[in-house]
Amino acid sequence: MTATPAPPDGNRDGQAALLLRLAGPLQSWGDRSTFNRRETRPEPTKSGVLGLLAAAAGYAREDSLGDLLPLRLGVRVDQPGTLLRDYHTVSDYRGRPLPQAGVSAKGVQRPTSPAKNTHVTTRYYLQDAVFVAAIAGPTDLLTTLDQAIRAPAFPLALGRRSCPPTQPLSLGLRTGDLKEVLSNEPWQARDRTRERYARRLGRERGLGKPAYPARIDRSATVEDAQGNDIVHDVPLSFDPHGRGFTSRRVRHHWLSIPTGFRRTDTTNSPPLDATAHDPFALLGW
């Protein structure tokens, strides 16, 4: 069964889901940071995805997010990528000593004492990762956001401005709940990753050739009011002078999804050993 595109007038209750393919050389989805360290979560945050949508739609940083906050998010990990640690140094282009992190009573940063002209920072990125994000909400709003993604008002980024996305970014609108549309959408990993998985599976089955299964298991995190986990990544405002966040509940799943291989092996393949356990097989490694 493949995902069903939403009709122009939406479904019966006026709800739909917008699917985004979040892929690029680098991504970084931080939910916390310090002055000299920028972390990334292993999958996109709601703050990052709503920020991408807001940029596409032309929101200013000070604009209200009231119409975007009720949207629900689900993220499927199609290709987890690897963690990259990037080494940075910071200095003042005018040759002046760097200011202190703290400020005076008048709100002015003092120079470092003794003078410090170079500061080391560490930043983390996900490299070669691919995610499918599903955003659920009113069909009219999602249709507008889909059009904005295809012709964005501002440049789009995968968490940070230095991380542009590859195309296609929008996969269009679908009908159904988050878990359903994420289960029905074909695997979006890169061709090289998919072929590597097929060759590895063929070796495990003793076929002497690649195996092309019809389905594969992928992990997903779905926003759920009754979820058993809490993440603190819901943006209340992107205003630089009044940024704020709150929490949401999520539920984690393993989803069986279509691989999208042009040909699939459904016969003449010995079954996998049910007693064998290889956690990396689920990651396609």
N, C-alpha and C positions, 0 to 999 in steps of 0.2 A: 504494500500500500504506500502510495506517495502522498506528500503533503498537498492539500487542496488550496489553490489560491482563493483568497477572499473575493466574493463578487463585489462589483462597484458600490452597491448599496449596503454592503456589510452583511452580517448574519442576523439572525432573528433578534438577538438582544443588543445589537449595535456594537458588539465587541469583536476584536480581531487581535492578531499578533503580528508584529513587524519583525522580520528576521534580518539580522546583520551578520555578515562574515567578517570577523575582526582578525585580520592577518597582516603581517608586515615584517620587515627585517628585525625591528625592535618594537617592544611594547613595554609600558611601565604603568602599573595600576597601584599607586600608593594609597594607603589609608592612614598613614601617619608619617611624620618626617621630623627631623631635627635640623639644626643649622649646618651640620657637616655630614649628614647621612640621609639618603633618599632610598627607601625600601620599595619593593614591589610585591604585590600579592600574586599567587600563582594563577589567578584568573581575573577577568575584568570585574571592577567594582561598579556598584550602581551610580556612585558619584561620577566615575569616568564615563560611563555610557550616557548618562543624562547630560553631562558636559558636552559630549560629542553631538548629541541631538540639539542641545541649545545653541551650539556654535553653528550647526547647519541651518537652523531656523533663524539665525540673526539676533539672538538674545544678547543684550549687553550684560556685563557682569553684575550690574546692580539690579537687573530686572528680576521680578518675582518668578519663582519656579512653581507657582501654585498649580498650573495645569499639567506639569510634568511629574510632580511628586507622586500622584496616585498611580502612575504606571507601574506595573509589576514586571520584574526582570527574572529571566531564567538564562543560565549560561551553560553551554555544553563544551567540554574540552575535546576537540577533535585532534589536536596535535599539541602536546604540552610544552614543547620547546625546551630550552635549557637556560639556566641562570647566567647572566653576564655581569661581572663586577667591573665598573668603569672608574678609573682613577682620575680625579680632577684636582687642579690647583686654581686658586682664586687670588687675584691681585688687583689693585687699583691702577687703571690705565694712566692716571696722572702721576704715578710714582709716590703717592701718599700712603702713609701707614693705614692699614685696615681699621675700621671702627670696631668697637666692642659690640657684643651681642645686646647688652643691656642699654638702657637709655637713662638720661638724667631726669630730674623732676620736670624739666621743661620739654621733655620728649626728644632730646638731642643725643645722638650717639657720640660718645667720646672716642678719641683714638686709642688704640691699644697701647699699653704701657707695661713693659718696654715695647717699643714699636715693632709691629709684626707686619711684614710686607707680603707674605704669601701664606695662604691657608689651604690645607688639604681637605678635600671633600670626597666622599665615596657615594656612588650612585649605582643602583642595580636595575637591570633590564631583563626581560624575557626575549630571547632571540629565537627566530624561526618557529613561533607558536601560531596556532590557528584555533579560534573559538567561534562558536555560533551563539549569538545572543538573541533571545526572543523577548520582545517588549510587548506586553499585553495591555490593552486599554480600548477606549472608544475608537471605532473604525474611522470616523471623520478626522480625528486628531492624528491617528497613525498614518492615514493617507497623506495628510499634509506633511508630516515628518518624513515619510518615504520620499516625497517629491523634493523636500529640502536636502535630504542626504544625496540625492542625485545631482543637485545643483546648489551646493552649500553657499551660504552667505559669507562664512569665514572658513579659513583652512581647517581641515579636520585632523585630529591626532588620536593616537591610541594611548591615552593617558598623559602624555607629555608632548609639547609642541615639536620636539625633535623626533617624534615617532609617527611618520605619516603612514596611512593604511594603503594596502594594495587593493586592486579592483578584482572582482566586483565587491563593493561594500554592502549594498542592499540586495537581499535575496527576495524582497517583496513581502506582501501581506499573505497571511494564512488564517484559516479558521481553526478553532479548537483551543483548548487550554494550553498552558505553557508546556507541561510535560508531554502532551500529545503532539504538538507541533515539533518539539525537539526530537521526539522519537521517530517522526516520519520523515524528517529532512535528511537527505543523503549525506554521507560522510564528506566533509569539506577539506580534508587534509591534502597536502600537496601530492602531485603525481609520484614524485620520488619516494615519499613516505609510504604511499599506498602500495607501490611495487615492492618496496623493501619488506613490508608486512606480508605480502603474498608469498615472497620467496622464503621468508622465515617460517611461515605456516606450512608451506610445502615441505620444508626440511623436517619439521616436527612430525608431520604425518607420514614421512617416509615415502613421499611420492616421486622424488627425483625431479620435480618441476614445481613452479609456483602454484599455490592453491588460491582460488578466488571465491571466498565465501560470499553468500548473499547478505549476511548481516555481521555486525561487529558490536561489541560492548564499549560504550563510552560513558564517562562520568559526567554528571550534570548537577548544578546547584539551582534550585527553583525557589523563588520567593513564595512563602506559605505562612499565612497568619498562625497556623497551628504547628509550624516547623519546630524541630528540636534543637536548632542552633541559632545563634544570634550574631549578626555582623553589624559593625558600626560604620556604615558607608553611605548613608542617605544624606545628601546635601540639603541643607535648609537655605543656604545662600552661597553664591559664588563671589559676592562682593569682597574685594581684598580687605576692606576695613571692617567686615562683619561676617566672616565665614563661620559657618556652623554646621554640625552634623548630628544626626540621630541614628537610631538602630532599627533594624528590621529582622524578622524571623525568616529562616530559610530551611529547606529540607534537601538532603543530598540523595542522589539516585544513581544507579547504574542503568543505562538505557540501551536496549538493543536497537540499532539503527541500520538502515540500508547502506551497504558499502558503495553502491553506485558503479561497481565494476561492469564493464561492457559484457563480460561473460562470467557466469558463476558456476561453481562446481557443486552440484547437488547429489551426484551419484558417483560410484566408483572411488569414493574417498573413505579410508578407514576412519572410524570415530576417534576423537581425541581420548587419551587416557584420562578417565574421570578422577583417578587418584593423583594425577600430576598437578602440581600447583606452581605456576610461574606468574608472579604478580606483574612482571614487565610485559607479558603478552597482551594484557589489557590496554597497555599504553602504546602498542604497536611497535615495540622495539625488538 
